[in-house]
C-alpha cells in the first residue's frame, strides 16, 4: 500500500468516526457534514438526499424515539471490521460492520455500505446504505412493522 493510499484510508476512517460520534451525541450538523453536499443516506425507513434533509430527518427521528423515555437512554455506535477500497485519487468504497450498544446492552448490529468522494481536502460520504443484520427484540429502534428505524 502506498503512502497516499494509506492517507486516504486514514481520512475515511476519520469521517466514519466523526459520523458515529456525532450520531451518538445528537450533533446532526456535524453528522450531516460527513456527507457530500448532495450525499445520500439509505435506511429501511427511507432514502434521504442532501445534507439538510439528512440532518432534519435524523433530528426528527431522534425526537420521536426519546419522547416519553426515562433518563438513562443512550446509544454508542462501535465501528468494527472495515474494508476500504480506494478506486482512484477522488473515489473510494467501503463496507464497515457496526455494533450499537444502548441501555439494553447490545441493541443491534449491521453494516454500512459506503461510497466516498474527495471534496477539497476531506473524504465525504456520497452514499451510505445502512443495513441492520440483527436487532434486540426490545430495541427502541424498531418501528411498528418490526423492522428497524434509524
N, CA and C of each residue as an Amber inpcrd file, in Angstrom:
protein
   450
   0.8510000  -1.1710000   0.0000000   0.0000000   0.0000000   0.0000000
   0.8960000   1.2330000   0.0000000   0.5890000   2.1580000  -0.8650000
   1.3740000   3.3850000  -0.9790000   1.0150000   4.3470000   0.1540000
   1.8990000   5.3100000   0.4080000   1.6150000   6.3340000   1.4200000
   0.3580000   7.1360000   1.0880000   0.1520000   7.5490000  -0.1750000
  -1.0920000   8.2740000  -0.4850000  -2.3470000   7.4340000  -0.2210000
  -2.3070000   6.1450000  -0.5450000  -3.4590000   5.2860000  -0.2900000
  -3.6990000   5.1290000   1.2120000  -2.6440000   5.0020000   1.9800000
  -2.7830000   4.9140000   3.4380000  -3.4020000   6.1970000   3.9920000
  -3.0030000   7.3420000   3.4530000  -3.5680000   8.6210000   3.9020000
  -5.0540000   8.6920000   3.5990000  -5.4850000   8.1630000   2.4500000
  -6.9050000   8.1370000   2.1020000  -7.6630000   7.2780000   3.1110000
  -7.1300000   6.1170000   3.4250000  -7.7950000   5.2190000   4.3790000
  -7.9310000   5.8660000   5.7570000  -6.9060000   6.5620000   6.1910000
  -6.9620000   7.2580000   7.4850000  -8.0260000   8.3450000   7.4510000
  -8.0760000   9.1040000   6.3760000  -9.0710000  10.1810000   6.2530000
 -10.4920000   9.6240000   6.2380000 -10.6960000   8.5110000   5.5570000
 -12.0200000   7.8860000   5.5120000 -12.4130000   7.3730000   6.8930000
 -11.4820000   6.7770000   7.6010000 -11.7900000   6.3080000   8.9610000
 -12.1380000   7.4810000   9.8830000 -11.4940000   8.6210000   9.6890000
 -11.8140000   9.8150000  10.4730000 -13.2430000  10.2730000  10.1760000
 -13.6450000  10.2480000   8.9120000 -15.0170000  10.6120000   8.5390000
 -16.0080000   9.6520000   9.1950000 -15.7140000   8.3660000   9.1540000
 -16.6120000   7.3840000   9.7610000 -16.7150000   7.5860000  11.2710000
 -15.6090000   7.8760000  11.9240000 -15.6260000   8.1060000  13.3730000
 -16.4130000   9.3740000  13.7080000 -16.2200000  10.4240000  12.9280000
 -16.9610000  11.6690000  13.1540000 -18.4590000  11.4130000  13.0430000
 -18.8740000  10.6530000  12.0360000 -20.2840000  10.2980000  11.8500000
 -20.8240000   9.5900000  13.0980000 -20.1330000   8.5400000  13.5550000
 -20.6210000   7.7340000  14.6740000 -20.7180000   8.5480000  15.9630000
 -19.7000000   9.3350000  16.2560000 -19.7060000  10.1350000  17.4790000
 -20.7850000  11.2080000  17.4080000 -20.9160000  11.8670000  16.2680000
 -21.9450000  12.8980000  16.1110000 -23.3390000  12.2950000  16.2360000
 -23.5500000  11.1080000  15.6730000 -24.8510000  10.4350000  15.7690000
 -25.1900000  10.1590000  17.2300000 -24.2420000   9.6160000  17.9720000
 -24.4900000   9.2870000  19.3740000 -24.6920000  10.5250000  20.2400000
 -24.0240000  11.6050000  19.8930000 -24.1450000  12.8520000  20.6620000
 -25.3310000  13.7110000  20.2250000 -26.0150000  13.3220000  19.1590000
 -27.1240000  14.1230000  18.6540000 -26.6560000  15.3960000  17.9660000
 -25.4170000  15.4130000  17.5010000 -24.8510000  16.5700000  16.7860000
 -25.0740000  16.3500000  15.2910000 -26.3060000  16.6050000  14.8480000
 -26.6880000  16.2550000  13.4860000 -26.1000000  17.1950000  12.4410000
 -25.6770000  18.3770000  12.8430000 -24.9810000  19.2540000  11.9030000
 -23.6170000  18.6620000  11.5540000 -22.8670000  18.2380000  12.5660000
 -21.5660000  17.6000000  12.2980000 -21.7510000  16.3150000  11.5120000
 -22.7810000  15.5450000  11.8600000 -23.0510000  14.3110000  11.1310000
 -23.3480000  14.6180000   9.6690000 -24.2260000  15.5770000   9.4090000
 -24.5740000  15.9190000   8.0250000 -23.3400000  16.3660000   7.2440000
 -22.4000000  17.0050000   7.9280000 -21.1830000  17.4710000   7.2570000
 -20.2040000  16.3580000   6.9220000 -20.5030000  15.1120000   7.3230000
 -19.6850000  13.9820000   6.8640000 -20.1410000  13.5130000   5.4840000
 -21.2750000  14.0320000   5.0260000 -21.8080000  13.7050000   3.7020000
 -21.4220000  14.7910000   2.7040000 -21.2730000  14.3990000   1.4510000
 -21.1310000  15.3750000   0.3780000 -22.4110000  16.2140000   0.3500000
 -22.3420000  17.3910000  -0.2330000 -23.4930000  18.2990000  -0.2660000
 -24.7620000  17.5990000  -0.7590000 -24.6310000  16.7560000  -1.7850000
 -25.7900000  16.0360000  -2.3300000 -25.7620000  14.5550000  -1.9400000
 -25.1000000  14.2570000  -0.8170000 -24.9680000  12.8810000  -0.3520000
 -26.3060000  12.2090000  -0.1060000 -26.2820000  10.8790000  -0.1600000
 -27.4840000  10.0730000   0.0010000 -27.3000000   9.1430000   1.1960000
 -28.3340000   9.0710000   2.0430000 -28.3480000   8.1740000   3.1880000
 -29.5520000   7.2620000   3.0210000 -29.2970000   5.9580000   2.8930000
 -30.3540000   4.9690000   2.6800000 -30.4980000   4.1040000   3.9220000
 -31.7140000   4.0570000   4.4610000 -32.0430000   3.1950000   5.5890000
 -33.3790000   2.5310000   5.2950000 -33.7700000   1.5820000   6.1200000
 -35.0460000   0.8760000   5.8890000 -36.2250000   1.8210000   5.8360000
 -36.1460000   2.9100000   6.5900000 -37.2920000   3.8190000   6.6610000
 -37.3050000   4.8680000   5.5560000 -36.2990000   4.8670000   4.6830000
 -36.3410000   5.8220000   3.5870000 -34.9840000   6.1530000   3.0090000
 -35.0190000   7.0070000   2.0160000 -33.8250000   7.4960000   1.3470000
 -33.8160000   9.0170000   1.5140000 -32.6970000   9.5350000   1.9820000
 -32.5770000  10.9610000   2.2640000 -31.4230000  11.5230000   1.4480000
 -31.6810000  12.5900000   0.6940000 -30.6820000  13.1580000  -0.2080000
 -30.3910000  14.6040000   0.1920000 -29.1140000  14.8760000   0.4240000
 -28.6770000  16.2280000   0.7540000 -28.4560000  16.4130000   2.2490000
 -27.4560000  17.2080000   2.5740000 -27.0960000  17.4140000   3.9810000
 -28.2550000  17.9060000   4.8320000 -28.9590000  18.9150000   4.3640000
 -30.0560000  19.4760000   5.1560000 -31.1560000  18.4690000   5.4160000
 -31.5030000  17.7000000   4.4110000 -32.5510000  16.6910000   4.5390000
 -32.1170000  15.6170000   5.5310000 -30.8740000  15.1640000   5.4270000
 -30.3440000  14.1480000   6.3430000 -30.3640000  14.6750000   7.7720000
 -29.9060000  15.8910000   7.9640000 -29.8530000  16.4880000   9.3020000
 -31.2490000  16.5760000   9.9200000 -32.2070000  17.0820000   9.1730000
 -33.5740000  17.2290000   9.6920000 -34.2190000  15.8750000   9.9670000
 -34.0120000  14.9090000   9.0810000 -34.6250000  13.5830000   9.2590000
 -34.1030000  12.9100000  10.5240000 -32.8010000  12.9700000  10.7480000
 -32.2340000  12.3410000  11.9400000 -32.6910000  13.0420000  13.2070000
 -32.7270000  14.3570000  13.1850000 -33.1550000  15.1040000  14.3710000
 -34.6090000  14.7860000  14.7080000 -35.4560000  14.6900000  13.7070000
 -36.8690000  14.3840000  13.9410000 -37.0400000  12.9630000  14.4680000
 -36.3480000  12.0070000  13.8900000 -36.4540000  10.6160000  14.3540000
 -35.9720000  10.4910000  15.7940000 -34.9140000  11.2200000  16.1250000
 -34.3930000  11.1770000  17.4980000 -35.4390000  11.7010000  18.4750000
 -36.0940000  12.8040000  18.1300000 -37.1460000  13.3510000  18.9950000
 -38.2450000  12.3180000  19.2180000 -38.6350000  11.6330000  18.1510000
 -39.6830000  10.6250000  18.2570000 -39.2650000   9.4720000  19.1660000
 -37.9980000   9.0260000  19.0340000 -37.5300000   7.8780000  19.8150000
 -37.4090000   8.1880000  21.2950000 -36.9620000   9.4010000  21.6300000
 -36.7200000   9.6810000  23.0500000 -37.9420000  10.2500000  23.7610000
 -38.9980000  10.5390000  23.0220000 -40.2260000  11.0270000  23.6600000
 -40.7040000   9.9780000  24.6560000 -41.0030000  10.4270000  25.8510000
 -41.5220000   9.5540000  26.9080000 -40.5420000   8.4820000  27.3770000
 -39.2730000   8.6430000  27.1260000 -38.2760000   7.6890000  27.6180000
 -37.6890000   8.2120000  28.9260000 -37.3940000   7.3050000  29.8230000
 -36.7840000   7.6710000  31.1000000 -35.3450000   8.1220000  30.8760000
 -34.8040000   8.8250000  31.8440000 -33.3930000   9.2040000  31.7400000
 -32.5610000   7.9230000  31.7080000 -31.3850000   8.0280000  31.2020000
 -30.5340000   6.8540000  31.0620000 -30.5400000   6.2900000  29.6630000
 -31.3270000   6.8670000  28.7620000 -31.3550000   6.4280000  27.3720000
 -30.0760000   6.9090000  26.6960000 -29.3540000   5.9980000  26.0810000
 -28.1350000   6.3700000  25.3750000 -27.8830000   5.3820000  24.2420000
 -26.9490000   5.7320000  23.3990000 -26.5160000   4.8200000  22.3350000
 -25.0540000   5.0720000  22.0470000 -24.3470000   4.0170000  21.6740000
 -22.9490000   4.1080000  21.2870000 -22.7310000   3.2130000  20.0750000
 -22.4150000   3.8380000  18.9440000 -22.0820000   3.1010000  17.7300000
 -20.6070000   2.7150000  17.7870000 -20.3470000   1.4460000  17.6110000
 -18.9810000   0.9330000  17.5960000 -18.6910000   0.3950000  16.2090000
 -17.7260000   0.9940000  15.5310000 -17.3330000   0.5500000  14.2000000
 -16.2730000  -0.5240000  14.3720000 -16.4480000  -1.6340000  13.6720000
 -15.5150000  -2.7440000  13.8520000 -14.8020000  -3.0200000  12.5250000
 -14.9380000  -4.1910000  11.9850000 -14.2530000  -4.5720000  10.7560000
 -14.6170000  -3.6140000   9.6240000 -13.6010000  -3.1550000   8.9120000
 -13.8370000  -2.2380000   7.8050000 -12.8980000  -2.5830000   6.6590000
 -13.4590000  -2.6840000   5.4730000 -12.6800000  -2.9250000   4.2670000
 -12.8740000  -1.7320000   3.3410000 -11.7980000  -1.0110000   3.0890000
 -11.8360000   0.1900000   2.2600000 -11.1260000  -0.1060000   0.9500000
 -11.7820000   0.2120000  -0.1520000 -11.1930000   0.0520000  -1.4800000
 -11.0620000   1.4220000  -2.1170000  -9.8320000   1.8240000  -2.3720000
  -9.5750000   3.1220000  -2.9820000  -9.6070000   2.9350000  -4.4930000
 -10.5790000   3.5840000  -5.1400000 -10.7480000   3.4450000  -6.5850000
  -9.7560000   4.3000000  -7.3560000  -9.6110000   5.5550000  -6.9280000
  -8.6810000   6.4860000  -7.5710000  -8.4160000   7.6300000  -6.5940000
  -7.8500000   8.7140000  -7.0590000  -7.4930000   9.8140000  -6.1580000
  -8.6910000  10.6000000  -5.6490000  -9.9070000  10.2790000  -6.1380000
 -11.0900000  11.0310000  -5.7160000 -12.2850000  10.1710000  -5.3360000
 -12.1380000   8.8360000  -5.3300000 -13.2690000   7.9660000  -5.0280000
 -12.8160000   6.7080000  -4.2980000 -13.6820000   6.2390000  -3.3920000
 -13.4100000   5.0210000  -2.6380000 -14.7360000   4.4230000  -2.2020000
 -14.6980000   3.1430000  -1.8330000 -15.8700000   2.4690000  -1.2890000
 -15.4500000   1.7210000  -0.0290000 -16.4230000   1.3830000   0.7920000
 -16.1040000   0.5970000   1.9820000 -17.3200000  -0.1800000   2.4500000
 -17.0250000  -1.2410000   3.1800000 -18.0200000  -1.9910000   3.9380000
 -17.5080000  -2.0020000   5.3690000 -18.3500000  -1.5730000   6.3020000
 -17.9470000  -1.4810000   7.6990000 -19.0160000  -2.1030000   8.5770000
 -18.6030000  -2.9870000   9.4720000 -19.5300000  -3.5690000  10.4370000
 -19.7100000  -2.6000000  11.5950000 -20.9130000  -2.5900000  12.1660000
 -21.1480000  -1.7810000  13.3640000 -21.9600000  -2.5610000  14.3940000
 -21.7180000  -2.2250000  15.6570000 -22.4840000  -2.7240000  16.7950000
 -22.9920000  -1.5070000  17.5350000 -24.2460000  -1.5330000  17.9630000
 -24.7970000  -0.4180000  18.7120000 -25.2020000  -0.9120000  20.1020000
 -24.6440000  -0.2540000  21.1010000 -24.9520000  -0.5540000  22.4930000
 -25.8810000   0.5420000  23.0020000 -26.9560000   0.1330000  23.6700000
 -27.8860000   1.0760000  24.2910000 -28.0890000   0.6530000  25.7450000
 -29.0870000   1.2320000  26.3670000 -29.4080000   0.8660000  27.7440000
 -29.7710000  -0.6150000  27.8790000 -30.0650000  -1.3040000  26.7710000
 -30.3640000  -2.7380000  26.7870000 -29.1120000  -3.6030000  26.7560000
 -27.9840000  -3.0080000  26.4400000 -26.7770000  -3.7670000  26.1160000
 -26.6350000  -3.7500000  24.6060000 -26.2330000  -4.9050000  24.0270000
 -26.1400000  -4.9560000  22.5620000 -27.5480000  -4.8140000  21.9870000
 -27.7600000  -3.7420000  21.2450000 -29.0860000  -3.3900000  20.7400000
 -29.2940000  -3.8630000  19.3070000 -28.3530000  -3.5490000  18.4370000
 -28.4440000  -4.0050000  17.0590000 -27.0690000  -3.9670000  16.4040000
 -26.9740000  -4.6690000  15.2930000 -25.7170000  -4.7070000  14.5480000
 -26.0200000  -4.7670000  13.0600000 -25.0300000  -4.3700000  12.2890000
 -25.2310000  -4.3800000  10.8500000 -23.9940000  -3.9310000  10.1080000
 -24.2320000  -3.4150000   8.9080000 -23.1380000  -2.9870000   8.0390000
 -23.4910000  -1.6870000   7.3420000 -22.4670000  -0.8710000   7.1370000
 -22.5700000   0.3080000   6.2870000 -21.9050000  -0.0250000   4.9640000
 -22.5910000   0.2680000   3.8800000 -22.0420000   0.1520000   2.5340000
 -21.8820000   1.5790000   2.0390000 -20.6560000   2.0400000   1.9230000
 -20.3800000   3.4490000   1.6480000 -19.6370000   3.6830000   0.3510000
 -19.9450000   4.8210000  -0.2470000 -19.1360000   5.3940000  -1.3250000
 -18.6480000   6.7390000  -0.8140000 -17.3840000   7.0290000  -1.0560000
 -16.7690000   8.2800000  -0.6270000 -16.2360000   9.0320000  -1.8360000
 -16.2390000  10.3550000  -1.7220000 -15.5910000  11.1920000  -2.7170000
 -14.7180000  12.2010000  -1.9920000 -13.6940000  12.6390000  -2.6750000
 -12.8170000  13.6540000  -2.1080000 -13.3650000  15.0330000  -2.4800000
 -13.5740000  15.8480000  -1.4600000 -14.0480000  17.2140000  -1.6450000
 -13.0470000  18.1110000  -0.9350000 -12.3310000  18.9000000  -1.7180000
 -11.2220000  19.7080000  -1.1900000 -10.2330000  18.7670000  -0.5130000
 -10.0180000  18.9060000   0.7820000  -9.0470000  18.0400000   1.4570000
  -9.7190000  16.9800000   2.3340000 -11.0370000  16.8050000   2.1820000
 -11.7810000  15.8400000   3.0030000 -12.3620000  14.7180000   2.1530000
 -12.5380000  13.5590000   2.7800000 -13.2230000  12.4400000   2.1560000
 -14.6120000  12.3620000   2.7730000 -15.6300000  12.5680000   1.9480000
 -17.0050000  12.6510000   2.4160000 -17.8350000  11.4990000   1.8550000
 -18.8880000  11.1650000   2.5730000 -19.7920000  10.0960000   2.1490000
 -20.6630000  10.6240000   1.0110000 -20.6080000   9.9520000  -0.1260000
 -21.5110000  10.3210000  -1.2170000 -22.7660000   9.4550000  -1.1790000
 -22.6370000   8.2400000  -0.6520000 -23.7840000   7.3640000  -0.4890000
 -23.5070000   6.4100000   0.6640000 -24.4330000   6.3400000   1.6050000
 -24.3460000   5.3760000   2.7170000 -25.6380000   4.5860000   2.7570000
 -25.4910000   3.2680000   2.6470000 -26.6230000   2.3650000   2.8340000
 -26.3910000   1.6190000   4.1380000 -27.3010000   1.7920000   5.0750000
 -27.2040000   1.1500000   6.3750000 -28.0820000  -0.0870000   6.3730000
 -27.4730000  -1.2160000   6.6920000 -28.2160000  -2.4820000   6.7140000
 -28.1270000  -3.0710000   8.1150000 -29.2600000  -3.2680000   8.7470000
 -29.2790000  -3.8920000  10.0680000 -29.4360000  -5.3950000   9.8720000
 -28.4960000  -6.1560000  10.4510000 -28.4950000  -7.6100000  10.3140000
 -29.1370000  -8.3160000  11.5080000 -29.1140000  -7.6570000  12.6690000
 -29.6920000  -8.2440000  13.8810000 -30.1600000  -7.1180000  14.7920000
 -31.2510000  -7.3800000  15.5320000 -31.7630000  -6.3670000  16.4520000
 -32.3980000  -7.0410000  17.6630000 -32.1310000  -6.4840000  18.8330000
 -32.7370000  -6.9440000  20.0820000 -34.2580000  -6.7990000  19.9710000
 -34.9800000  -7.7580000  20.4880000 -36.4430000  -7.7170000  20.3670000
 -37.0700000  -6.5290000  21.0860000 -36.3750000  -5.9310000  22.0660000
 -36.9100000  -4.7770000  22.7800000 -36.2680000  -3.4550000  22.3410000
 -35.5520000  -3.4720000  21.2500000 -34.8810000  -2.2600000  20.7720000
 -35.8820000  -1.1390000  20.5330000 -35.5270000   0.0640000  20.9760000
 -36.3760000   1.2220000  20.7200000 -36.2430000   1.7040000  19.2790000
 -35.3680000   1.0880000  18.5130000 -35.1950000   1.4540000  17.1080000
 -36.1630000   0.7060000  16.2010000 -36.9320000  -0.1940000  16.7600000
 -37.9450000  -0.9130000  15.9640000 -39.1080000   0.0320000  15.6800000
 -39.7390000  -0.1930000  14.5680000 -40.9790000   0.5200000  14.2450000
 -42.1130000  -0.4890000  14.3130000 -43.3160000  -0.0570000  14.1220000
 -44.4800000  -0.9230000  14.2860000 -44.4360000  -2.1990000  13.4410000
 -43.7570000  -2.1610000  12.3200000 -43.7060000  -3.3400000  11.4600000
 -42.7020000  -4.3700000  11.9500000 -41.9410000  -4.0270000  12.9960000
 -40.9420000  -4.9480000  13.4960000 -39.5980000  -4.7960000  12.8290000
 -39.4920000  -3.8780000  11.8790000 -38.2080000  -3.6240000  11.2420000
 -37.5560000  -2.4150000  11.8910000 -36.3290000  -2.1970000  11.5740000
 -35.5780000  -1.1490000  12.2450000 -35.7670000   0.2140000  11.6100000
 -35.7630000   1.2010000  12.4380000 -35.6650000   2.5830000  12.0140000
 -34.2550000   3.0290000  12.3460000 -33.8490000   4.1980000  11.9270000
 -32.5010000   4.6510000  12.2810000 -32.5450000   5.6030000  13.4300000
